[in-house]
């Protein structure tokens, strides 16, 4: 099955009425998509009440990809809110319980920082992640090119396979060491494609700290030719997997929704179970 969605549900003005409150945007989002990536969990582990509300707001067949908390991916070294790393993982697992109970969790995305390179202690940490995440499905996104060196890539994919991880095929501008290649090798029954755009000029963090880098980095609109190439890849890979998940993260210029809608049209996807659209009433 093919699932297509966007990163975050609150940053796509084409999907809501101007007067829609931020707290009500998920319902409007769920009238267009049955998949979303939750990135707020990267900044803080949310309250159960918040997650329960999201779960109850969405259709029965809706799926969430939940981004791992930054303390679990190495973006934050010392987090005084938790006595240990294990306690942090436990709190995160508990926060996932409403998704799991209602069968709405697609998987958890561990997006590691650019300095998380290929070396022994990082290999061991991947094993630790599996130990702490128990049977919860997990996708891994590497942002350091050493994992894709010819001598390493096969070992990396085999390790992900052994640990029952999903490999994230990240599409981004190819600018050498500051990016990773698009690798769509399948290591289990799920293929995850994450589309960041191909903005070469804006990919690196500028020296000018006053610039809002994230307003530039993902500023890219895929053209029909590029989306058609993804369509062809998805149809080819579909024979190898049970599920293909595609997330558009190219939203600095609010292009993610338009690109996702076009890819759905190219794939002739007619989603069933969407919530009624408020926009259609006006």
Secondary structure as the mmCIF struct_conf table of DSSP 4:
data_model
#
loop_
_struct_conf.conf_type_id
_struct_conf.id
_struct_conf.beg_label_comp_id
_struct_conf.beg_label_asym_id
_struct_conf.beg_label_seq_id
_struct_conf.end_label_comp_id
_struct_conf.end_label_asym_id
_struct_conf.end_label_seq_id
STRN STRN1 UNK A 2 UNK A 7
BEND BEND1 UNK A 9 UNK A 11
HELX_RH_3T_P HELX_RH_3T_P1 UNK A 13 UNK A 15
BEND BEND2 UNK A 16 UNK A 16
TURN_TY1_P TURN_TY1_P1 UNK A 18 UNK A 19
HELX_RH_3T_P HELX_RH_3T_P2 UNK A 22 UNK A 24
HELX_RH_AL_P HELX_RH_AL_P1 UNK A 25 UNK A 29
TURN_TY1_P TURN_TY1_P2 UNK A 30 UNK A 32
BEND BEND3 UNK A 34 UNK A 34
STRN STRN2 UNK A 35 UNK A 38
HELX_RH_3T_P HELX_RH_3T_P3 UNK A 40 UNK A 42
TURN_TY1_P TURN_TY1_P3 UNK A 43 UNK A 43
HELX_LH_PP_P HELX_LH_PP_P1 UNK A 45 UNK A 47
HELX_RH_AL_P HELX_RH_AL_P2 UNK A 48 UNK A 57
BEND BEND4 UNK A 58 UNK A 58
TURN_TY1_P TURN_TY1_P4 UNK A 60 UNK A 61
STRN STRN3 UNK A 63 UNK A 67
HELX_LH_PP_P HELX_LH_PP_P2 UNK A 68 UNK A 69
HELX_RH_AL_P HELX_RH_AL_P3 UNK A 70 UNK A 73
TURN_TY1_P TURN_TY1_P5 UNK A 74 UNK A 74
BEND BEND5 UNK A 75 UNK A 75
BEND BEND6 UNK A 77 UNK A 77
TURN_TY1_P TURN_TY1_P6 UNK A 80 UNK A 81
BEND BEND7 UNK A 82 UNK A 84
HELX_RH_AL_P HELX_RH_AL_P4 UNK A 85 UNK A 101
TURN_TY1_P TURN_TY1_P7 UNK A 102 UNK A 103
STRN STRN4 UNK A 105 UNK A 111
TURN_TY1_P TURN_TY1_P8 UNK A 114 UNK A 115
BEND BEND8 UNK A 118 UNK A 119
HELX_RH_AL_P HELX_RH_AL_P5 UNK A 120 UNK A 133
TURN_TY1_P TURN_TY1_P9 UNK A 134 UNK A 135
STRN STRN5 UNK A 138 UNK A 141
BEND BEND9 UNK A 144 UNK A 144
HELX_RH_3T_P HELX_RH_3T_P4 UNK A 145 UNK A 148
BEND BEND10 UNK A 149 UNK A 149
HELX_RH_AL_P HELX_RH_AL_P6 UNK A 150 UNK A 162
TURN_TY1_P TURN_TY1_P10 UNK A 163 UNK A 164
STRN STRN6 UNK A 165 UNK A 171
HELX_RH_3T_P HELX_RH_3T_P5 UNK A 176 UNK A 178
BEND BEND11 UNK A 179 UNK A 179
BEND BEND12 UNK A 188 UNK A 189
STRN STRN7 UNK A 190 UNK A 195
TURN_TY1_P TURN_TY1_P11 UNK A 200 UNK A 202
BEND BEND13 UNK A 203 UNK A 204
HELX_LH_PP_P HELX_LH_PP_P3 UNK A 205 UNK A 206
BEND BEND14 UNK A 207 UNK A 207
TURN_TY1_P TURN_TY1_P12 UNK A 209 UNK A 210
BEND BEND15 UNK A 211 UNK A 211
TURN_TY1_P TURN_TY1_P13 UNK A 213 UNK A 213
HELX_RH_AL_P HELX_RH_AL_P7 UNK A 214 UNK A 217
TURN_TY1_P TURN_TY1_P14 UNK A 218 UNK A 218
HELX_RH_AL_P HELX_RH_AL_P8 UNK A 224 UNK A 237
TURN_TY1_P TURN_TY1_P15 UNK A 238 UNK A 240
BEND BEND16 UNK A 242 UNK A 242
STRN STRN8 UNK A 243 UNK A 248
TURN_TY1_P TURN_TY1_P16 UNK A 251 UNK A 254
HELX_RH_AL_P HELX_RH_AL_P9 UNK A 256 UNK A 266
TURN_TY1_P TURN_TY1_P17 UNK A 267 UNK A 268
BEND BEND17 UNK A 273 UNK A 273
HELX_LH_PP_P HELX_LH_PP_P4 UNK A 274 UNK A 277
BEND BEND18 UNK A 278 UNK A 278
HELX_RH_3T_P HELX_RH_3T_P6 UNK A 279 UNK A 281
#
